[in-house]
Amino acid sequence: MKISVLTPDLSNNCLGRAWLLAKILQRHYEVEIIGPMFGSGIWEPVQSDFSYTSVRGRFFPKFIPQIYKMLRKIKGDVIYASKPLFSSFTVGLIKKHTARKAVVLDIDDWEAPFRLKYHGKGNILYPDSYLSTLLNEKLVGLADKMTVSNRFLQCKFGGTIIYHARDTAHFDPLRYNALRLKEDFGVLGKKVVSFFGTPRPHKGLEDLIKAFALLKDREMILTVMGLDKSEYAQNLRKMIGKLLLKNQFIDLGIRPIHDLPRFLSFIDLVVIPQRNTSESIGQLPAKVFDAMAMAKPIIATNVSDLPEILDGCGWIVDPENPEQLAQTIIQVFDNLDEAGHTGQKARDKCIEHYSYNAVGERLIGIFDNL
Protein backbone atom coordinates (compact mmCIF):
# COMPACT_ATOMS: atom_id res chain seq x y z
CA MET A 1 0.00 0.00 0.00
CA LYS A 2 1.18 3.52 -0.78
CA ILE A 3 -0.01 6.46 1.33
CA SER A 4 -0.04 10.08 0.15
CA VAL A 5 0.26 12.47 3.10
CA LEU A 6 -1.10 15.90 2.19
CA THR A 7 0.09 18.91 4.15
CA PRO A 8 -1.35 22.44 3.80
CA ASP A 9 2.04 24.18 3.67
CA LEU A 10 5.46 22.62 3.30
CA SER A 11 7.18 25.83 4.42
CA ASN A 12 5.33 26.20 7.74
CA ASN A 13 5.61 24.42 11.08
CA CYS A 14 2.32 22.67 10.29
CA LEU A 15 4.55 20.29 8.30
CA GLY A 16 5.83 18.91 11.62
CA ARG A 17 2.74 16.77 12.26
CA ALA A 18 2.53 15.52 8.66
CA TRP A 19 6.24 14.67 8.74
CA LEU A 20 5.83 12.78 12.01
CA LEU A 21 2.92 10.70 10.73
CA ALA A 22 4.78 9.98 7.50
CA LYS A 23 7.92 8.84 9.38
CA ILE A 24 5.87 6.40 11.47
CA LEU A 25 3.93 5.08 8.48
CA GLN A 26 7.12 4.78 6.42
CA ARG A 27 8.19 1.90 8.65
CA HIS A 28 5.31 -0.17 7.24
CA TYR A 29 4.18 1.39 3.94
CA GLU A 30 5.45 3.38 0.98
CA VAL A 31 4.80 7.04 1.82
CA GLU A 32 4.97 10.38 0.00
CA ILE A 33 4.40 13.92 1.36
CA ILE A 34 2.75 16.39 -1.01
CA GLY A 35 1.69 19.99 -0.50
CA PRO A 36 1.92 23.62 -1.56
CA MET A 37 4.85 25.77 -0.51
CA PHE A 38 3.68 29.25 0.46
CA GLY A 39 7.12 30.27 1.74
CA SER A 40 10.58 30.21 0.21
CA GLY A 41 11.53 26.67 1.18
CA ILE A 42 10.75 23.52 3.18
CA TRP A 43 10.23 24.15 6.92
CA GLU A 44 13.80 24.19 8.19
CA PRO A 45 13.72 21.63 11.05
CA VAL A 46 12.69 18.77 8.73
CA GLN A 47 13.86 19.96 5.31
CA SER A 48 16.52 17.26 4.97
CA ASP A 49 14.59 14.36 6.50
CA PHE A 50 12.21 13.50 3.67
CA SER A 51 11.81 13.75 -0.09
CA TYR A 52 8.91 16.18 -0.57
CA THR A 53 6.71 16.81 -3.60
CA SER A 54 5.68 20.46 -3.81
CA VAL A 55 3.61 22.88 -5.84
CA ARG A 56 3.76 26.64 -5.58
CA GLY A 57 1.43 28.08 -2.93
CA ARG A 58 -0.63 30.97 -4.29
CA PHE A 59 -3.84 32.85 -3.56
CA PHE A 60 -7.02 32.30 -5.56
CA PRO A 61 -7.61 32.32 -8.48
CA LYS A 62 -3.93 31.53 -9.20
CA PHE A 63 -4.11 28.58 -6.81
CA ILE A 64 -6.55 26.70 -9.07
CA PRO A 65 -3.83 25.43 -11.48
CA GLN A 66 -1.81 24.35 -8.43
CA ILE A 67 -4.73 22.20 -7.28
CA TYR A 68 -4.67 20.33 -10.58
CA LYS A 69 -0.92 19.86 -10.23
CA MET A 70 -1.35 18.43 -6.71
CA LEU A 71 -4.10 16.06 -7.88
CA ARG A 72 -1.85 14.71 -10.62
CA LYS A 73 1.04 14.21 -8.19
CA ILE A 74 -1.00 12.15 -5.68
CA LYS A 75 0.01 8.54 -6.36
CA GLY A 76 -1.04 6.85 -3.13
CA ASP A 77 -3.70 4.19 -2.71
CA VAL A 78 -4.90 6.04 0.39
CA ILE A 79 -4.78 9.77 1.19
CA TYR A 80 -3.88 11.03 4.66
CA ALA A 81 -4.81 14.72 4.86
CA SER A 82 -3.15 16.75 7.61
CA LYS A 83 -5.54 19.38 9.06
CA PRO A 84 -9.10 20.22 7.93
CA LEU A 85 -7.88 22.89 5.49
CA PHE A 86 -8.58 23.52 1.82
CA SER A 87 -5.01 22.96 0.60
CA SER A 88 -4.86 19.51 2.21
CA PHE A 89 -8.31 18.13 3.11
CA THR A 90 -10.40 19.63 0.30
CA VAL A 91 -7.78 18.61 -2.25
CA GLY A 92 -7.90 15.12 -0.74
CA LEU A 93 -11.70 15.03 -1.02
CA ILE A 94 -11.51 16.03 -4.68
CA LYS A 95 -9.07 13.18 -5.31
CA LYS A 96 -11.35 10.83 -3.38
CA HIS A 97 -14.32 11.52 -5.61
CA THR A 98 -12.40 11.64 -8.88
CA ALA A 99 -10.15 8.62 -8.31
CA ARG A 100 -12.11 6.60 -5.70
CA LYS A 101 -9.42 6.76 -3.03
CA ALA A 102 -10.05 6.56 0.70
CA VAL A 103 -9.26 9.70 2.71
CA VAL A 104 -8.11 9.72 6.33
CA LEU A 105 -8.16 13.14 8.01
CA ASP A 106 -5.79 14.10 10.82
CA ILE A 107 -6.63 17.02 13.11
CA ASP A 108 -3.92 18.20 15.49
CA ASP A 109 -5.16 21.75 16.19
CA TRP A 110 -8.46 23.55 16.53
CA GLU A 111 -7.78 25.55 13.39
CA ALA A 112 -10.67 28.06 13.25
CA PRO A 113 -9.72 30.16 16.34
CA PHE A 114 -6.08 30.12 15.27
CA ARG A 115 -6.90 31.32 11.74
CA LEU A 116 -9.22 34.02 13.10
CA LYS A 117 -6.58 35.37 15.48
CA TYR A 118 -3.61 35.32 13.12
CA HIS A 119 -5.29 35.90 9.76
CA GLY A 120 -8.59 37.58 10.63
CA LYS A 121 -11.77 37.28 8.56
CA GLY A 122 -10.11 38.91 5.58
CA ASN A 123 -7.75 37.33 3.08
CA ILE A 124 -10.61 35.27 1.64
CA LEU A 125 -8.45 34.59 -1.42
CA TYR A 126 -6.00 32.68 0.79
CA PRO A 127 -6.90 28.98 0.33
CA ASP A 128 -6.76 28.30 4.08
CA SER A 129 -8.49 31.47 5.24
CA TYR A 130 -10.69 31.60 8.34
CA LEU A 131 -13.91 31.24 6.33
CA SER A 132 -12.47 28.37 4.31
CA THR A 133 -11.42 26.66 7.53
CA LEU A 134 -14.92 26.99 9.03
CA LEU A 135 -16.32 25.25 5.95
CA ASN A 136 -13.72 22.48 6.06
CA GLU A 137 -14.41 21.80 9.72
CA LYS A 138 -18.03 21.13 8.74
CA LEU A 139 -16.90 18.65 6.10
CA VAL A 140 -14.88 16.37 8.40
CA GLY A 141 -17.63 13.75 8.25
CA LEU A 142 -16.72 13.12 4.59
CA ALA A 143 -13.44 11.51 5.62
CA ASP A 144 -13.41 7.70 5.71
CA LYS A 145 -11.44 7.71 8.97
CA MET A 146 -10.19 10.41 11.31
CA THR A 147 -7.29 10.77 13.74
CA VAL A 148 -6.80 13.54 16.30
CA SER A 149 -3.94 14.51 18.58
CA ASN A 150 -5.75 15.04 21.91
CA ARG A 151 -8.95 14.52 23.87
CA PHE A 152 -10.38 18.00 23.26
CA LEU A 153 -10.27 17.42 19.51
CA GLN A 154 -11.73 13.94 19.93
CA CYS A 155 -14.69 15.37 21.87
CA LYS A 156 -15.19 18.06 19.23
CA PHE A 157 -14.66 16.07 16.02
CA GLY A 158 -14.50 12.37 16.97
CA GLY A 159 -11.80 10.09 15.62
CA THR A 160 -8.98 8.02 17.09
CA ILE A 161 -6.37 9.71 19.26
CA ILE A 162 -2.91 9.44 17.74
CA TYR A 163 -0.59 11.31 20.07
CA HIS A 164 2.57 12.90 18.75
CA ALA A 165 5.23 10.22 18.98
CA ARG A 166 9.00 10.04 19.11
CA ASP A 167 11.62 7.56 17.95
CA THR A 168 12.83 6.60 21.42
CA ALA A 169 15.81 4.75 19.96
CA HIS A 170 17.04 8.04 18.49
CA PHE A 171 15.86 10.14 21.45
CA ASP A 172 17.98 8.21 23.95
CA PRO A 173 20.00 10.07 26.61
CA LEU A 174 22.53 7.22 26.84
CA ARG A 175 23.78 8.08 23.35
CA TYR A 176 25.17 11.45 24.47
CA ASN A 177 27.82 12.78 26.84
CA ALA A 178 25.90 15.49 28.67
CA LEU A 179 28.88 16.80 30.65
CA ARG A 180 31.02 17.19 27.55
CA LEU A 181 28.23 19.03 25.74
CA LYS A 182 27.73 21.31 28.75
CA GLU A 183 31.41 22.11 28.61
CA ASP A 184 31.20 22.76 24.85
CA PHE A 185 28.36 25.23 25.39
CA GLY A 186 30.04 26.90 28.36
CA VAL A 187 27.40 25.90 30.90
CA LEU A 188 29.28 23.28 32.91
CA GLY A 189 28.22 23.58 36.55
CA LYS A 190 25.18 25.67 35.64
CA LYS A 191 21.47 24.84 36.01
CA VAL A 192 20.15 24.80 32.45
CA VAL A 193 16.45 25.35 31.75
CA SER A 194 15.06 25.02 28.24
CA PHE A 195 12.12 26.19 26.14
CA PHE A 196 11.91 25.04 22.54
CA GLY A 197 9.32 25.35 19.78
CA THR A 198 7.96 27.85 17.28
CA PRO A 199 7.31 31.09 19.21
CA ARG A 200 3.63 32.00 19.58
CA PRO A 201 1.90 34.08 22.30
CA HIS A 202 -0.18 31.09 23.51
CA LYS A 203 2.97 29.06 24.20
CA GLY A 204 3.81 31.14 27.25
CA LEU A 205 7.51 31.88 26.78
CA GLU A 206 6.87 35.35 28.19
CA ASP A 207 5.67 33.76 31.44
CA LEU A 208 8.85 31.68 31.66
CA ILE A 209 10.99 34.78 31.10
CA LYS A 210 9.12 36.57 33.91
CA ALA A 211 9.60 33.55 36.20
CA PHE A 212 13.33 33.58 35.43
CA ALA A 213 13.50 37.27 36.26
CA LEU A 214 11.97 36.53 39.68
CA LEU A 215 14.61 33.89 40.43
CA LYS A 216 17.63 36.19 39.96
CA ASP A 217 19.90 33.13 40.03
CA ARG A 218 23.19 33.74 38.22
CA GLU A 219 23.86 29.99 38.13
CA MET A 220 20.69 29.36 36.13
CA ILE A 221 20.74 29.58 32.33
CA LEU A 222 17.73 29.80 30.00
CA THR A 223 18.19 28.25 26.56
CA VAL A 224 15.60 28.84 23.85
CA MET A 225 15.43 26.93 20.59
CA GLY A 226 13.09 27.98 17.80
CA LEU A 227 13.26 31.77 17.84
CA ASP A 228 13.00 32.91 14.24
CA LYS A 229 13.14 36.32 12.56
CA SER A 230 9.48 37.20 13.16
CA GLU A 231 8.49 40.44 14.88
CA TYR A 232 7.15 38.48 17.85
CA ALA A 233 10.44 36.62 18.26
CA GLN A 234 12.37 39.89 18.07
CA ASN A 235 10.16 41.31 20.84
CA LEU A 236 10.88 38.26 22.95
CA ARG A 237 14.61 38.80 22.52
CA LYS A 238 14.20 42.41 23.67
CA MET A 239 12.21 41.23 26.70
CA ILE A 240 14.94 38.74 27.58
CA GLY A 241 17.62 41.42 27.27
CA LYS A 242 15.64 43.71 29.55
CA LEU A 243 14.62 41.26 32.30
CA LEU A 244 17.34 38.62 32.54
CA LEU A 245 20.79 38.92 34.01
CA LYS A 246 23.82 39.19 31.75
CA ASN A 247 25.02 35.86 30.33
CA GLN A 248 21.85 34.15 31.59
CA PHE A 249 20.40 33.40 28.15
CA ILE A 250 21.50 31.26 25.17
CA ASP A 251 19.69 31.56 21.85
CA LEU A 252 20.06 28.18 20.12
CA GLY A 253 18.26 29.38 16.98
CA ILE A 254 16.39 26.92 14.75
CA ARG A 255 17.80 23.41 14.66
CA PRO A 256 16.92 20.27 12.66
CA ILE A 257 14.65 17.85 14.50
CA HIS A 258 17.21 15.05 14.12
CA ASP A 259 19.71 17.19 16.07
CA LEU A 260 17.30 17.93 18.92
CA PRO A 261 18.35 15.01 21.19
CA ARG A 262 21.93 16.27 21.27
CA PHE A 263 20.83 19.67 22.55
CA LEU A 264 18.33 18.22 25.00
CA SER A 265 21.00 15.94 26.45
CA PHE A 266 22.72 18.79 28.33
CA ILE A 267 19.45 20.40 29.52
CA ASP A 268 18.56 19.95 33.19
CA LEU A 269 14.90 21.00 33.03
CA VAL A 270 12.34 21.52 30.25
CA VAL A 271 9.48 23.97 30.75
CA ILE A 272 6.28 23.92 28.66
CA PRO A 273 4.37 27.04 29.85
CA GLN A 274 1.28 26.85 27.57
CA ARG A 275 -1.33 29.53 28.21
CA ASN A 276 -5.03 28.66 28.53
CA THR A 277 -6.33 30.08 25.24
CA SER A 278 -8.55 28.88 22.40
CA GLU A 279 -5.39 28.08 20.43
CA SER A 280 -3.77 25.98 23.16
CA ILE A 281 -6.75 23.96 24.48
CA GLY A 282 -6.98 22.23 21.11
CA GLN A 283 -3.24 21.69 20.83
CA LEU A 284 -0.88 19.25 22.51
CA PRO A 285 2.74 20.45 22.14
CA ALA A 286 4.89 17.73 20.59
CA LYS A 287 7.91 18.91 22.58
CA VAL A 288 6.59 17.20 25.71
CA PHE A 289 7.40 13.86 24.04
CA ASP A 290 10.87 15.06 23.03
CA ALA A 291 11.61 15.85 26.65
CA MET A 292 10.04 12.64 27.95
CA ALA A 293 12.02 10.49 25.54
CA MET A 294 15.24 12.15 26.75
CA ALA A 295 14.31 11.46 30.40
CA LYS A 296 14.16 15.15 31.29
CA PRO A 297 12.38 16.64 34.30
CA ILE A 298 9.42 18.58 32.87
CA ILE A 299 7.29 21.42 34.21
CA ALA A 300 4.13 22.06 32.20
CA THR A 301 0.95 24.02 32.67
CA ASN A 302 -2.53 22.62 33.30
CA VAL A 303 -3.63 22.91 29.66
CA SER A 304 -4.91 20.33 27.15
CA ASP A 305 -3.77 16.74 27.88
CA LEU A 306 -0.51 17.76 29.55
CA PRO A 307 -1.64 16.78 33.10
CA GLU A 308 -2.63 13.32 31.86
CA ILE A 309 0.52 12.84 29.79
CA LEU A 310 2.78 13.86 32.69
CA ASP A 311 0.79 12.15 35.45
CA GLY A 312 3.39 10.63 37.76
CA CYS A 313 6.33 11.82 35.67
CA GLY A 314 6.32 15.63 35.71
CA TRP A 315 5.19 18.80 37.47
CA ILE A 316 2.00 20.70 36.60
CA VAL A 317 1.47 24.39 37.40
CA ASP A 318 -1.26 26.92 36.66
CA PRO A 319 -1.00 28.71 33.32
CA GLU A 320 0.10 32.36 33.24
CA ASN A 321 1.45 32.22 36.79
CA PRO A 322 5.16 33.18 36.74
CA GLU A 323 5.39 33.16 40.54
CA GLN A 324 4.19 29.56 40.85
CA LEU A 325 6.39 28.56 37.93
CA ALA A 326 9.45 30.14 39.59
CA GLN A 327 8.75 28.29 42.86
CA THR A 328 8.40 24.97 41.02
CA ILE A 329 11.70 25.52 39.20
CA ILE A 330 13.36 26.05 42.61
CA GLN A 331 11.65 22.87 43.91
CA VAL A 332 13.02 20.79 41.04
CA PHE A 333 16.61 22.00 41.48
CA ASP A 334 16.40 21.59 45.25
CA ASN A 335 15.49 17.91 44.80
CA LEU A 336 17.75 16.68 42.00
CA ASP A 337 17.49 12.98 42.92
CA GLU A 338 13.70 13.15 42.69
CA ALA A 339 14.01 15.09 39.43
CA GLY A 340 16.22 12.37 37.96
CA HIS A 341 13.81 9.60 38.94
CA THR A 342 10.86 11.58 37.57
CA GLY A 343 12.66 12.11 34.26
CA GLN A 344 13.34 8.37 33.94
CA LYS A 345 9.66 7.64 34.64
CA ALA A 346 8.81 10.04 31.83
CA ARG A 347 11.05 8.14 29.41
CA ASP A 348 9.59 4.79 30.46
CA LYS A 349 6.07 6.11 29.87
CA CYS A 350 7.09 7.55 26.52
CA ILE A 351 8.50 4.19 25.38
CA GLU A 352 5.34 2.36 26.45
CA HIS A 353 2.70 4.77 25.12
CA TYR A 354 4.20 7.45 22.83
CA SER A 355 7.02 5.77 20.92
CA TYR A 356 7.00 5.07 17.17
CA ASN A 357 6.31 1.42 17.97
CA ALA A 358 3.35 2.12 20.26
CA VAL A 359 1.72 4.75 18.05
CA GLY A 360 2.59 2.84 14.87
CA GLU A 361 0.47 -0.13 15.98
CA ARG A 362 -2.60 2.10 16.25
CA LEU A 363 -1.96 3.69 12.85
CA ILE A 364 -1.47 0.30 11.19
CA GLY A 365 -4.84 -0.77 12.57
CA ILE A 366 -6.50 2.23 10.91
CA PHE A 367 -4.86 1.90 7.49
CA ASP A 368 -4.94 -1.88 7.23
CA ASN A 369 -8.71 -1.76 7.81
CA LEU A 370 -9.03 0.54 4.81
BAVO-625920 format. One line per field, with one value per residue (C-alpha): x, y, z. Coordinates in nm, 2 decimals, m for minus. Layout:
N
u: (X_...)
v: (Y_...)
w: (Z_...)
END
This chain:
370
u: (0.00_0.12_0.00_0.00_0.03_m0.11_0.01_m0.13_0.20_0.55_0.72_0.53_0.56_0.23_0.46_0.58_0.27_0.25_0.62_0.58_0.29_0.48_0.79_0.59_0.39_0.71_0.82_0.53_0.42_0.54_0.48_0.50_0.44_0.28_0.17_0.19_0.49_0.37_0.71_1.06_1.15_1.07_1.02_1.38_1.37_1.27_1.39_1.65_1.46_1.22_1.18_0.89_0.67_0.57_0.36_0.38_0.14_m0.06_m0.38_m0.70_m0.76_m0.39_m0.41_m0.66_m0.38_m0.18_m0.47_m0.47_m0.09_m0.14_m0.41_m0.18_0.10_m0.10_0.00_m0.10_m0.37_m0.49_m0.48_m0.39_m0.48_m0.32_m0.55_m0.91_m0.79_m0.86_m0.50_m0.49_m0.83_m1.04_m0.78_m0.79_m1.17_m1.15_m0.91_m1.13_m1.43_m1.24_m1.02_m1.21_m0.94_m1.00_m0.93_m0.81_m0.82_m0.58_m0.66_m0.39_m0.52_m0.85_m0.78_m1.07_m0.97_m0.61_m0.69_m0.92_m0.66_m0.36_m0.53_m0.86_m1.18_m1.01_m0.78_m1.06_m0.85_m0.60_m0.69_m0.68_m0.85_m1.07_m1.39_m1.25_m1.14_m1.49_m1.63_m1.37_m1.44_m1.80_m1.69_m1.49_m1.76_m1.67_m1.34_m1.34_m1.14_m1.02_m0.73_m0.68_m0.39_m0.57_m0.89_m1.04_m1.03_m1.17_m1.47_m1.52_m1.47_m1.45_m1.18_m0.90_m0.64_m0.29_m0.06_0.26_0.52_0.90_1.16_1.28_1.58_1.70_1.59_1.80_2.00_2.25_2.38_2.52_2.78_2.59_2.89_3.10_2.82_2.77_3.14_3.12_2.84_3.00_2.74_2.93_2.82_2.52_2.15_2.02_1.64_1.51_1.21_1.19_0.93_0.80_0.73_0.36_0.19_m0.02_0.30_0.38_0.75_0.69_0.57_0.88_1.10_0.91_0.96_1.33_1.35_1.20_1.46_1.76_1.99_2.32_2.39_2.07_2.07_1.77_1.82_1.56_1.54_1.31_1.33_1.30_1.31_0.95_0.85_0.72_1.04_1.24_1.02_1.09_1.46_1.42_1.22_1.49_1.76_1.56_1.46_1.73_2.08_2.38_2.50_2.19_2.04_2.15_1.97_2.01_1.83_1.64_1.78_1.69_1.46_1.72_1.97_1.73_1.83_2.19_2.08_1.83_2.10_2.27_1.95_1.86_1.49_1.23_0.95_0.63_0.44_0.13_m0.13_m0.50_m0.63_m0.86_m0.54_m0.38_m0.67_m0.70_m0.32_m0.09_0.27_0.49_0.79_0.66_0.74_1.09_1.16_1.00_1.20_1.52_1.43_1.42_1.24_0.94_0.73_0.41_0.09_m0.25_m0.36_m0.49_m0.38_m0.05_m0.16_m0.26_0.05_0.28_0.08_0.34_0.63_0.63_0.52_0.20_0.15_m0.13_m0.10_0.01_0.15_0.52_0.54_0.42_0.64_0.94_0.88_0.84_1.17_1.34_1.17_1.30_1.66_1.64_1.55_1.78_1.75_1.37_1.40_1.62_1.38_1.09_1.27_1.33_0.97_0.88_1.10_0.96_0.61_0.71_0.85_0.53_0.27_0.42_0.70_0.70_0.63_0.34_0.17_0.26_0.05_m0.26_m0.20_m0.15_m0.48_m0.65_m0.49_m0.49_m0.87_m0.90)
v: (0.00_0.35_0.65_1.01_1.25_1.59_1.89_2.24_2.42_2.26_2.58_2.62_2.44_2.27_2.03_1.89_1.68_1.55_1.47_1.28_1.07_1.00_0.88_0.64_0.51_0.48_0.19_m0.02_0.14_0.34_0.70_1.04_1.39_1.64_2.00_2.36_2.58_2.92_3.03_3.02_2.67_2.35_2.41_2.42_2.16_1.88_2.00_1.73_1.44_1.35_1.38_1.62_1.68_2.05_2.29_2.66_2.81_3.10_3.28_3.23_3.23_3.15_2.86_2.67_2.54_2.44_2.22_2.03_1.99_1.84_1.61_1.47_1.42_1.22_0.85_0.68_0.42_0.60_0.98_1.10_1.47_1.68_1.94_2.02_2.29_2.35_2.30_1.95_1.81_1.96_1.86_1.51_1.50_1.60_1.32_1.08_1.15_1.16_0.86_0.66_0.68_0.66_0.97_0.97_1.31_1.41_1.70_1.82_2.18_2.36_2.56_2.81_3.02_3.01_3.13_3.40_3.54_3.53_3.59_3.76_3.73_3.89_3.73_3.53_3.46_3.27_2.90_2.83_3.15_3.16_3.12_2.84_2.67_2.70_2.53_2.25_2.18_2.11_1.86_1.64_1.37_1.31_1.15_0.77_0.77_1.04_1.08_1.35_1.45_1.50_1.45_1.80_1.74_1.39_1.54_1.81_1.61_1.24_1.01_0.80_0.97_0.94_1.13_1.29_1.02_1.00_0.76_0.66_0.47_0.80_1.01_0.82_1.01_0.72_0.81_1.15_1.28_1.55_1.68_1.72_1.90_2.13_2.21_2.28_2.52_2.69_2.59_2.33_2.36_2.57_2.48_2.48_2.53_2.50_2.62_2.50_2.53_2.78_3.11_3.20_3.41_3.11_2.91_3.11_3.19_3.54_3.38_3.17_3.48_3.66_3.36_3.36_3.73_3.65_3.39_3.62_3.31_3.37_3.00_2.94_2.96_2.98_2.82_2.88_2.69_2.80_3.18_3.29_3.63_3.72_4.04_3.85_3.66_3.99_4.13_3.83_3.88_4.24_4.12_3.87_4.14_4.37_4.13_3.86_3.89_3.92_3.59_3.42_3.34_3.13_3.16_2.82_2.94_2.69_2.34_2.03_1.78_1.50_1.72_1.79_1.50_1.63_1.97_1.82_1.59_1.88_2.04_2.00_2.10_2.15_2.40_2.39_2.70_2.68_2.95_2.87_3.01_2.89_2.81_2.60_2.40_2.22_2.17_1.92_2.04_1.77_1.89_1.72_1.39_1.51_1.58_1.26_1.05_1.22_1.15_1.52_1.66_1.86_2.14_2.21_2.40_2.26_2.29_2.03_1.67_1.78_1.68_1.33_1.28_1.39_1.21_1.06_1.18_1.56_1.88_2.07_2.44_2.69_2.87_3.24_3.22_3.32_3.32_2.96_2.86_3.01_2.83_2.50_2.55_2.60_2.29_2.08_2.20_2.16_1.79_1.67_1.30_1.31_1.51_1.24_0.96_1.16_1.21_0.84_0.76_1.00_0.81_0.48_0.61_0.75_0.42_0.24_0.48_0.74_0.58_0.51_0.14_0.21_0.47_0.28_m0.01_0.21_0.37_0.03_m0.08_0.22_0.19_m0.19_m0.18_0.05)
w: (0.00_m0.08_0.13_0.01_0.31_0.22_0.42_0.38_0.37_0.33_0.44_0.77_1.11_1.03_0.83_1.16_1.23_0.87_0.87_1.20_1.07_0.75_0.94_1.15_0.85_0.64_0.86_0.72_0.39_0.10_0.18_0.00_0.14_m0.10_m0.05_m0.16_m0.05_0.05_0.17_0.02_0.12_0.32_0.69_0.82_1.11_0.87_0.53_0.50_0.65_0.37_m0.01_m0.06_m0.36_m0.38_m0.58_m0.56_m0.29_m0.43_m0.36_m0.56_m0.85_m0.92_m0.68_m0.91_m1.15_m0.84_m0.73_m1.06_m1.02_m0.67_m0.79_m1.06_m0.82_m0.57_m0.64_m0.31_m0.27_0.04_0.12_0.47_0.49_0.76_0.91_0.79_0.55_0.18_0.06_0.22_0.31_0.03_m0.22_m0.07_m0.10_m0.47_m0.53_m0.34_m0.56_m0.89_m0.83_m0.57_m0.30_0.07_0.27_0.63_0.80_1.08_1.31_1.55_1.62_1.65_1.34_1.33_1.63_1.53_1.17_1.31_1.55_1.31_0.98_1.06_0.86_0.56_0.31_0.16_m0.14_0.08_0.03_0.41_0.52_0.83_0.63_0.43_0.75_0.90_0.59_0.61_0.97_0.87_0.61_0.84_0.82_0.46_0.56_0.57_0.90_1.13_1.37_1.63_1.86_2.19_2.39_2.33_1.95_1.99_2.19_1.92_1.60_1.70_1.56_1.71_1.93_1.77_2.01_1.88_1.90_1.91_1.79_2.14_2.00_1.85_2.15_2.40_2.66_2.68_2.34_2.45_2.68_2.87_3.07_2.76_2.57_2.88_2.86_2.48_2.54_2.84_3.09_3.29_3.66_3.56_3.60_3.24_3.17_2.82_2.61_2.25_1.98_1.73_1.92_1.96_2.23_2.35_2.42_2.73_2.68_2.82_3.14_3.17_3.11_3.39_3.62_3.54_3.63_3.97_4.04_4.00_4.00_3.82_3.81_3.61_3.23_3.00_2.66_2.38_2.06_1.78_1.78_1.42_1.26_1.32_1.49_1.79_1.83_1.81_2.08_2.30_2.25_2.37_2.67_2.76_2.73_2.96_3.23_3.25_3.40_3.17_3.03_3.16_2.81_2.52_2.19_2.01_1.70_1.48_1.47_1.27_1.45_1.41_1.61_1.89_2.12_2.13_2.26_2.50_2.64_2.83_2.95_3.32_3.30_3.03_3.08_2.87_2.98_2.76_2.82_2.85_2.52_2.24_2.04_2.32_2.45_2.11_2.08_2.25_2.21_2.06_2.26_2.57_2.40_2.30_2.66_2.80_2.55_2.67_3.04_3.13_3.43_3.29_3.42_3.22_3.27_3.33_2.97_2.72_2.79_2.95_3.31_3.19_2.98_3.27_3.54_3.78_3.57_3.57_3.75_3.66_3.74_3.67_3.33_3.32_3.68_3.67_4.05_4.09_3.79_3.96_4.29_4.10_3.92_4.26_4.39_4.10_4.15_4.53_4.48_4.20_4.29_4.27_3.94_3.80_3.89_3.76_3.43_3.39_3.46_3.18_2.94_3.05_2.99_2.65_2.54_2.64_2.51_2.28_2.09_1.72_1.80_2.03_1.81_1.49_1.60_1.63_1.28_1.12_1.26_1.09_0.75_0.72_0.78_0.48)
END
